[in-house]
Amino acid sequence: MKEYDAIVIGAGHNGLTNAAFLAKAGLDVLVVEKNSYIGGATVSRELHEDWTYSNCSYVCSLFRPEIYNALDLGRHGLMVIPLAGSMTFKENGDYFGSYYEANARRRELRRHNERDADAAVRFDADILRWCRLIRGFLMRTPPDPGSLRPRDAFEFAYLLKKFHELSESQIYEFIRFFTMSIAEYLENYFEDETIVAHYSGGSIIGTGLGVYSPGTAYVLLHHAMGDVDGNVGAWGFARGGMGAVSTALSSALQSFGGEIRTDAEVVNIDVAGRRTKGVELASGEKIAAKVVVSNLDAKRTFLGIMSETDLPPDLLRRAKNFKIRGSSGKLNIALDGMPGFPALPPDSPLTLGHMHFTDTLHRLEKAYDDWKEDRWSADPYCDTLIPSQYDPSLAPAGKHMMTVFVQYCPVEPDGGWDDAKRTAFGQAVIDQIGEYSPNFRDLILHAEIRTPRELEDEVGLTDGNIFHGELTFDQLLFNRPFPGYAQYRGPVKGMYLCGSSTHPGGGVMGAPGANAAREILRDHGKRDSTPEEFSDD
């Protein structure tokens, strides 16, 4: 029986990133995927004839340019098109538009509040400062606070050096940033309620927290620290849908000699003598490997495909207590034409970006209150995009595809999910959009509705949590996923994690996969084969 150097469980974007770097370093690598398609949540699928949906993840920004360059993903077909901006409709018939072009953005801010236009300059500068600081840690392995190894000491010295570059007041502000709610943070800058609500949305996406919950300010930063074509904070569409990311990664992997097997669900990581021996598939087949890398979240890995007898009791307890709270839903909609939005000027470029319909903090918090009561919100927060305006490959000529990310949607409403409840959830979203677009409902040809139930069953996101675990301070850096296990190594020799429940967290970033590859190669004497961009020395 053939023995691979490494088996990666799960062909999501982090698993493919990890496998590509291992294969590039010369390892014999196999990726096994339970579904008949690759990509996990980073996937494009034709679920309605002639329409291509990005039916889980839907925008690209966080994916690290170091990975793009090191794997030459442009040669493998990955192209990202920058978005034009974002906007929020107001209930009074007006709107607030956030343009990427600086002068247009300032004019729009002044239209709503003169002082907020000046405050935005300070806000942008502060956010950019924190983005630059945090981005320096994304491609590094977190230090272990309990370790006396020189490498961990050097890493702590690097952290201290970066913080030493800040002023005393900036250090205090940065610490406050991690513990504040997004509402409180933004109210330090802006007066207009719609402007505050608009910028608050990025802090609740994918998170089981509300705008007044401590810790949500950091989630805004997590969404703002990506870039497109070097523009920090910009977002973009992958041409061909988000599956273009996983397709490019799989092409890179196979160009290095790596293999992918679909319809190959892993049910157990084989362990003997405190080291991994390979994996067992649902079919009963066993595949041998020196190294096993799980791209599943930490809870799913340790409680689902590993035996409790192979886990230390403390790790088992931490895995059971790891915070993964699903709060999101998703709609993908095939449209017979372009919906109209009477509140906007004719041919407004704002339809090219993120469109939101929740204009006050009260409405945002009320949607969160519904989720806490295990209800989907009748007035949900919707992040709505029409990417077919940029990418005509997603829909037939003259038609469009709309994607809607929704907060909040419970893991299990009273009595559990069924098709009727899923339809009612989708209708609440459609009704909200319809309030601002009179012809929207008549244009709908097909709507795919996804609750946390579908996100877990189809993609393997525990409770439908898109980040593989909450992005709260107690689950970041050397606490992600658990203290003592934040350096991508598992509890037995040869076992590793590379998914978004490891540092630096969720989003289509690729950093967890690349960082884990660096640690695997370091452990197996392949350090010189690791791309220079990922050296953390």
C-alpha positions, 0 to 999 in steps of 0.5 A: 500500500502506498504511503504519502508524505502528507494527507490534507483533509478537506479541499477548502482554500486553506487545505489547498494552500497548505497542500500546494506549499507542501508539494512545492517543497517536494512532498508527495501530497494527497488532498481528500475531500468529502464532496464531489467538488473542491473548494469547501466554502470557496466554491462556484456552482451552477445550481440554476441552469446558466447561472454561476453562484458563489454560494458560500464565500462571495467577496475577495480581499483577505487572501494574502498577496504573498501566497498569490505571488509565491504560488503564481496564482495569476498564471493559474487563472485567478483574477480579482476585480476591485469593487467600487464602494458600498452604501446603505439605504435609509428608511426616509428614502435617502441613502449614504454612499461610501465611495473609494474615490477620496473626493467623492467620499468626502462630498458624500460624508459632508452631505450628511454631516460636516463634522463627520467628513473631518472625522473620517480622515482621522478614522481612516488613518487610525484604522490603517495604522491598526491594519498595518500593525496586524498585517505584520502578524498574519503570516507568522506563527504565534509564540507560545507564552509557556515556552522557554524555546529561543524561537518563542522568545524571539517571536515575543521580542518581535511583538514587543518591537512592533508595539514599541514603535507605537506611542504610549497613547496609541498602545492604550488605544489599541488595547481598547480597540480589542475590547470595545464594541463597534458602536462605542468605537465608531461613536468616538468618530461619527455623529450621524447614525446612518454613517455609524450603522453603515460602518458597524456592519463589517463587525457583525458579519459571521459573528454571534455578537451584536453592535454593542457587544464588547470585542466587535471593534476588532472584527471590523479590523479583521475585515478591513486588513485585506487588499486588492491590487495593493489597496488596503481595505479594498474588496473585489470579485474573483472572476468566475466566482469564488471558486476561481480561488480554489480552482487556481490553488488546485491547479498550482497544487497539481502542477507541483505533483500533488493529488486530489481525491473527491468523494473521499470523506475521512471518518478517522485519523489513524493513530498508533504509538502517539503518532499518525499513521494515515486516515480512514475513509467512510468507504472503509479504505485506509490511506497511509501517510507520515503526516496528516493535516486537518483543514476542518475546524478544531472542534470538528477535528478533535471531536469528530475524526479523532478518538478520545483516547488519543486526546489529552483530557485538557484538550478534549475539554477545550475542544468541547468548549470552543466557541463556534456559534453560527449566526449567518445565512445566505441567499443566491438569486438568479435575476431576469434583469437588473433591479431598480433602486429609486432612491439612487440617482440614475446609473449610480455606481453604488449598485456596483458595491455592497448594498445594505438596508439597515440604517440605525444601530437600533435595527442592527441590535434588534436583529441580534436580539432575534437571533438570541431568541433563536429566531431569524430576524424579520428585519435582517442585516443584508450585505447584498451584491450583484457581481454579474455587473463586473463578471458577465460569465456568472449569468446569461446576457441581460440577466444578473446574479445577486448574492446576499449574506444575512445576519442573523440566522439561528443555528436551530430555531424552535423545533429545528429547521425544515423546508418551510422555515428555510423558505420563510427565512428567505422570504424575510430577506427578499421582502426587505430588499423588495422594500427598496427595489419595486421590481425586484420580486418580479425579476426572481427566477431562482433563489438558493436559500442557505441557513446554518443547517445547509452550511454545516451539512454541505460544507462542514462549517460547524453550526454554520460558523464561517470563521471556524470559531468566534474572532474574540480576544480569547480565541485569537493569536496564541489562544487560537484555537487553544492555549498550547496548540496555537502553532498548528501542531496537534496532540500526536506526532505528525498531526497538524491543523491548517484551517481557519480555527487556527491563527490568524482566523477566518475569511478567504485568507490562506494564511492558516494553510501557508503558516501550517505548511511552514511548520510542517516543513520545519519539522521535516527538515524542509525549511530551506524549501519554504518560500522566503516570503513565509519565513518568520525569522 
